[in-house]
Amino acid sequence: MSVAGKTANDSRFASRILVVRLGAMGDIIHALPAVASLKHSFPGSYLTWVIEPKWAPLLEGNPFVDRVALLRRGSFRGLYESWRDLRAAHCDLAIDFQGLIKSALVATAPSPDRIYGFHHSQVRERTAALFYSNKTVSHSNHVVDRNIDLATAAGAVNPLRTFPLPSGAPEGPARRRFRSRLAAGGLACQTVAVGSLPGGGVEPSPRCRDSIGA
């Protein structure tokens, strides 16, 4: 079906995007540029990122994420409510950056028209690739670049290499826990604004870039 020159399966015109990267800290940080590239490439789109609650502070104030959806797996009720909420939110396009069966299942929840993921040879759990309608083979060495390759396959253009990490001062227990995790992972650093980056993103300081291998 075509509408005003747009085909129903054309990812260039996605208006509702679901991103799945549930954890952990370093993996989420490595996915930030790819997600920024997706949002930047689909003007007017509504982007939802599904994440586990303990990692949600990493996405605080992210200008490229419209909604943070929490996957609560700590109890049956929490999991049911999370799944119900996802099922109620139809999306055009889902991208699974994690490559696990659980993350692939989450990507199917809102009944997207297309699900993008890595080829079965490049995911931790090969069965996860069975859930993808579009499988991508990345030839990049660094995980940041591999994630950008997947975003590009899903329709992202002009990739952004930006890491929009939270920049505010400590704000309550959640923020303190977040900073403790950064310190434990060798990422206890401040982010610095880079005004020339598209979308007004922020980039980690040199010490932080070294820590995450960017």
N, C-alpha and C positions, 0 to 999 in steps of 0.2 A: 504493500500500500504506500502511495506517495502523497505527500501533502506539500504544496508549494515547492516542489522540487526536492523535498526531503524524503528519503526512504525510511521506513519504519525501523530498519536495522542499521542505520547509518550512525556510527558512534560520534561523528562530528557534531551532531545536533542533540547530544544527550543533555537533558535538563535536570535529571535527578541522578546523582552518582553516589554509589556506596563503596567505601573503601574498608577493607578488612585487614587490620594488623593489630592483633590483640595484645601483644607484648613481644619481647620484653623491652627494657629501656633502650639499649643500644640499637635494637632492630627498629624500634619506632623512630628514633632519631635518623637512622639511615633511610627511612621511607619519607621523611619530610620533604625533600626536594621533589620527589616524584609526585606526591600529592599536591604540592604547590603548582607543579606543572599542569596537572589535570585541571585544577580550578581556574588557573590562568588561561587555559586553552578553551574553556567552555564558558564564555561570558554569560552571566545570568543564571548559571547552573546552581543547584542546591546540593552541596556535598556533605554527606554524612560519613563519619569515621567511627567504626565499631571497635571498641577497645575494652580491656578489662579495667575495672574501677581503680585498681591501685596505680595504674599508669596514666589515668586520665589527666592528672596535673601537667603532664608533658604537653598537652594540647591547649592549655589555658591561653586565651587571647590569640590563638592562631588565626590570622586573617584569611587563611585559605580553607578553613573548616567552618561550615555553617552549623553543624550539629554534631555533638559527641554522644554516641549511643553506647551505653554501658552494657556489657555482657556479664551478667551476674551469675557465676557458676557455683557460688558457695552454698546454694540451697536449691532444692527442686522448685520452690516457689519463685525464687529470683530468676532461675533459668527460664521457667515458663513465661514469666512476665516479660523478660527480655525478648524471647522468641516471639511472643504475641505482638509486641510493639514493632518488631522488625517486619513481621508478616503484614502488618497494617500499612506499612509505608512502601508502596510500589516504587521501584526505581527503573531507570532505563538501562543502567550500566553498573556492573559490580566488578571490582578488581580485588583479587585476593593476593596480597603481597606475602602471605605467610607460608602457604603451601602445605598446610596440614589438613587432615580430614575435618577437624572441628571448624577450621576457618573457612574451608570450602562449603561446608554445610551452612554456616552463617551467611555466606554470600548468596546462597539460594533462597534464603528466608523471604526477602521482599519480592520474589518472582521477577527478577530482572530479565530484560530482553536478551542481554548478553552477559556472560561472566568471563572475565579475562584472568588468566593465571599462567604460571610458567609450565613448560613442557614437563611431562612426567619424569624425564631424565634429570631435571633440575629442581625438583621439590623433595623435601625430606620424607614425605609420605606419598609414594607414587599414586596410590588410589585417589588422592585428592584431585588429580588432574582429570579424573572421569567426570567431575562436576563442571568442568570448564567448557564453554562453547568455543572459546578461542584460546589456543595455547601458544605461548611465546618461547622461543629459544633465544637466550641472550648470550652474546659472545664477549661481554665485558668481564673484566676481572674483579672490579670492586663492587661491593653490594649496592652502594649508592647508584652506580651506573647501571647495574642490573635492574634495579627498581625503576629507574628512569626509562630503560628499554621497555619494560612492561607498560609503563604509563604511555609511552609513545605508541606502542601497539594498540592501545585503547583509544588513541586519538589525540594525545597531547602533542602540541607543537611548541617549538622554542622553549626547551626545558629550562627551568629555573634551578639554579644551584644555590638554594637558600635554606637556612635552618632556623625557622621562626620559633625559637625556644622561649619559654616564659621569661619575662624580664623584670617583673615586679619584686618588691621587697617581701620578706616572709609575711604571710597572711594566714595565721592560724595553723592548726595541726597538720592539715593536708599539705600546705606549702612546706612546713618543716620536714615532713616525711619525704617529700619530693627532693628537697635539697640534701637530705641524708642519703638518699639513693644515688644522687649525682656524685656525692663525695665518695661513697662506697665503690662507685664504678670508675673513679678517677676523672670525673667530669665536673668537679667543683670549680666552675669558672663562670664568669659573667659573659653574657652575649653583648655584642656591639652592633648598633644599627649601621646598615650600609645603604645610604640613601640612593645609590645608583642602581640597586637591585630592583627589577620589575616587581610591582606589587608592594613595595615598601617593606620587604622582608628584613630579617635580621640574620646575621651570620655569627657563628661562634668565634670567640677570640682565638688567636693562634694556638694557645695551649689546649683549648677545647678541641680544635680541629685535629691536632695531633692525637688526642685521646680517642677520637672516634674514627680516625683514619681517613678523614675527608681530604 
